[in-house]
Every structure is written in structure tokens, then in C-alpha cells.
Amino acid sequence: MKTKIHPLLAIFTSLISLSTWNTWAQGSSGTFPNRPVTLVVPFTSGSGSDTIARIISPKLAERWKQAVVVDNRPGASGNLGADKVAKSTPDGYTLLMAIDTMTMTPAVYKSMPFDPINDLAPIARLAVATYAMAINNDVPAKDLPSLLNYIKNKPGQLNYGTPGNGTPHHLVMEYLKNLKGLDMLHVPYKGLAGAQTDLIGGQVQVMFATFNSLLPLGKGNKIKLLAVTGAKRSELMPDIPTFTEQGIPEMENLFPWYAVLSPANTPKDLQNKIYKDFSEVMQLEEIKKQLNEQGIFVRLSTSEQLKDLIKTDIDRWKKLVQQANIPTN
């Protein structure tokens, strides 16, 4: 026998369910956050996204009055960390501290665990940086032209290290190899730290990486920095010439960007709150100063601008991979 439910009780129950759903669907932005927030960094410590996360997390914690946890999830060229966020509950408590690698991996991985356009909600681009070419101290090269000659005289004998397949470090080095007819072996690591350690130790002789990640090693004379991307030299190490100055203008406009994203279907008003809080923290003078000292520069965008940037870069890197004949996995 079926139990009859009073019509008024049924209506009341439906209203409560609808109210509960609306509260969740609206993101409860008025009370967000009421528990710790996790910033997922898809690379190892010392990477640009890790640097930004660790510099801004105390200020976000102050603003939110909740702990902000930096969770390093390296692997698969950033795909592991990004996939964790893409598959998280869209409630604002798990956010991705991304680098433009997320627009590159679709070009070199035949199968992706997530869709960077449809499975993640763009919040804002936060900052940009530059790239640098570095070599082990025992490599007999004083500048970029002498390095290129050295590589050409040792075809297939030198290694270059990267944090993994499909990372900017990988694609841009392959682009340079194709551009200059170089023959080097790619050695992918599970993160930047291992690649840097082996560059210092000489297991790999060359590396192309973000300038900010190589800066401490360069200043400490543990490696040699030979060139930086961009239109002008960095004020942090003004003795390092640009690629353009050394005859390779094609590298000038290559630069990394950093952004924050949430899982797709995160309520829009919650996205707006996260955008507002991140933007205000990024624009604090003390934050700008700390980031500038690391070679990272605040360049905020709207969510729509970031969305367009992601789509444009995905197309751009797919074309580059095809043109440079970069192998896919």
C-alpha cells in the first residue's frame, strides 16, 4: 500500500529542496568560504604557478578568514593537477593555479583526461613572465650563437631537460630545434625540480624554462643563463641579452602566462567573487613587489578574455606542433 503524502507537505518539501538547490547553485557566495580552500598547482615547487600561489595564499587567507592550502600535483605535463580540479565539486573550494601549459598539452597528447575548454571555468589571467635559455656550467658556450654552434658540432650527443612532454619548455625547445636545425635528445621529468637538479649536475646540458624559475640558479652561478625572451632585457639580470639581440627574433613574443580556473559549472556569482578577491590581492603593492622580484608581473584579465586566450593558444600550439613535426603521445 502506498503512503499518501499530504499535498501541503509535498509542496513544502519541494520548496525546501528547491531552496537548497538554489543556495548551492548560487554558490553561497555570501558565505564563501566557510572552510579551507585548496589551490592546486599542477607542477612542483619552484615553478611559476607555485611561486604565485605561495605568495598570494596568505593574503587570500586573511581576506577569507580561512586557510588556503597550496597542493602541488605534478605529472603528465600539468594534466594530473588540472584533471583533479576539472573533476572536483564546482563549489569554489578547489581552484587551479594554471600556466599556459594547459593550452599546449592538447597538441601533443592524443588522449586528454579532461577538456581544457569545457571542463574548467576561466576566472582570470593573473600574471605573465618571460623565458630563458640556460646551460650547465661545463658547456663551453659564452652566448647563444656559440651554444648553437656547439650543439651543431655534437649532433645527437646533448640532452635538454623539461618538466615533461607538452610543457612550454618542451614545445619551445622543439620549435627552436626545428628553426635552427638542431639535434638534441629530449629528457622529460615529472616536474621542474628534477630537471633543474640534473641541469646543475650535468646529466642534461640545456634547458629552456621560465626566467623566474631559473633566476636563483643563475644568480647563484649554478648554471649559465644565455638569453631571455621579450623585447628587452630583464632588470633582474640586465647582463643577459635577449634572443632578438642574438639573431633570433622569432623567440621574442613567446612568454608564459598564469591564471586561476575553477571546475566547470561553478556558479557565476561565485566565479565573480573569486575573481574580485584574487584581483584585489594581486593588485596589492606588496604582492606586486614580491612577484616582480621573482620576474613575474601582474597582468589581470577578465574571465572572457582568459577564455579567448585559452582558445587562441590551443589553436596556436596545435599549428606549431604540426609545423615543427613535434611527436605526439
Buried (B, 14 or more C-beta within 10 A) or exposed (E): EEEEEEEEEEEEEEEEEEEEEEEEBEBBBEEBBEEEBBBBBBBBBBBBBBBBBBBBBEBBBEBBEBEBBBBBBBBBBBBBBBBBBBEBEBBBBBBBBBBBBBBBBBBBBEEBBBEBBEBBBBBBBBBBBBBBBBBBEEBEBEBBBBBBEBBEEEEEEBBBBBBBBBBBBBBBBBBBBBEBEBEBEBBBBBBBBBBBEBBBEEBBBBBBBBBBBBBEBBEEEBBBBBBBBBEEBBEBBEEBBBBBBBEBEEBBEBBBBBBBBBBBEBBBBBBBBBBEBBBEBBEEEEBBEBBBEBBBBBBBBBBEEBBEBBBEBBEEBBEBBEEBEBEEE
